[in-house]
Amino acid sequence: MENDSQKTVDGHVHQTMIDAIIESVRNTLSDLPSNNSALSYSGGLDSTIIMALSDFKLHPYTTGFSDSKDISASRKISKTLGFKAKEIILDYIDINSLFNEILEIDPAIQSGDLGYEAVLLSVLKHATEKYVVTGQGADEFFYGYQKYEREPDLTNAEDIEKLINITCPREKKMADSLGKITVLPYMKQDVTDIASLIPRHQHINGEERKLILRSVARRIGLPDEVVNLRKTAAQYGSGMQKIVKKKFRR
């Protein structure tokens, strides 16, 4: 019986497309110095794929409150796969200072973005490594947002435009301010070109999002526990967005 990854692009995604995504991400990671490269790790699908494709050589950092979903997920998945992530526990961090630094860089940032960027900034600050790998772009190019489930006709075009023109330049400024370099494997052109070739209905099916990345995870031998992960975005999973809502009305 033919599975998802073996069918043509007219039905499901052809195996060569899955393999091309894997090769691109792996090549991006292989170019990094393993002793000087960190990963912003949430315990979710996107960052676990990156960790696996680095041959577990990246140094993962997970940000969250002590009782947060991301800390719990990171501990669970890292134990399953045999690595350990450093934890940045927000209970002991001056979160207001993170918000202020981000607002200095981008005073017009939306509250929905502030939580995510505070998570990233905490990793940029705590990681001793120069290079910090993130899963940025996975939600936009591979249809990871919940709103795509709620709105069947909604495309990712507007989200991609915002990502390229607003989010990535802002995050580069954040990294530059700390002498760090962010690395975005899912935003390499060959990956985004493939993702853009694949029709929306092959990225998302009912309540199942990121079908392509799930095929990638399955292809590289990650267990079903990872392949079937359904997790909220980092700003929610870390608990950061609750603080944003309490402090800001933007």
HELIX and SHEET records of a PDB file:
HELIX    1   1 ASP A    4  GLN A    6  5                                   3    
HELIX    2   2 GLN A   15  SER A   30  1                                  16    
HELIX    3   3 SER A   34  ASN A   36  5                                   3    
HELIX    4   4 LEU A   45  LEU A   53  1                                   9    
HELIX    5   5 LYS A   69  LEU A   81  1                                  13    
HELIX    6   6 LEU A   90  TYR A   92  5                                   3    
HELIX    7   7 ILE A   95  ILE A  105  1                                  11    
HELIX    8   8 SER A  111  HIS A  126  1                                  16    
HELIX    9   9 ALA A  138  PHE A  141  1                                   4    
HELIX   10  10 LYS A  147  ARG A  150  1                                   4    
HELIX   11  11 ALA A  157  LYS A  162  1                                   6    
HELIX   12  12 LEU A  163  THR A  167  3                                   5    
HELIX   13  13 CYS A  168  SER A  177  1                                  10    
HELIX   14  14 PRO A  185  MET A  187  5                                   3    
HELIX   15  15 GLN A  189  LEU A  197  1                                   9    
HELIX   16  16 ARG A  200  HIS A  203  1                                   4    
HELIX   17  17 LEU A  211  ARG A  219  1                                   9    
HELIX   18  18 ASP A  224  VAL A  227  1                                   4    
HELIX   19  19 ALA A  234  GLY A  237  1                                   4    
HELIX   20  20 MET A  240  LYS A  247  1                                   8    
SHEET    1   A 5 LYS A  86  ILE A  89  0                                        
SHEET    2   A 5 HIS A  59  GLY A  64  1                                        
SHEET    3   A 5 SER A  37  SER A  40  1                                        
SHEET    4   A 5 TYR A 131  VAL A 133  1                                        
SHEET    5   A 5 ILE A 181  VAL A 183  1                                        
END                                                                             
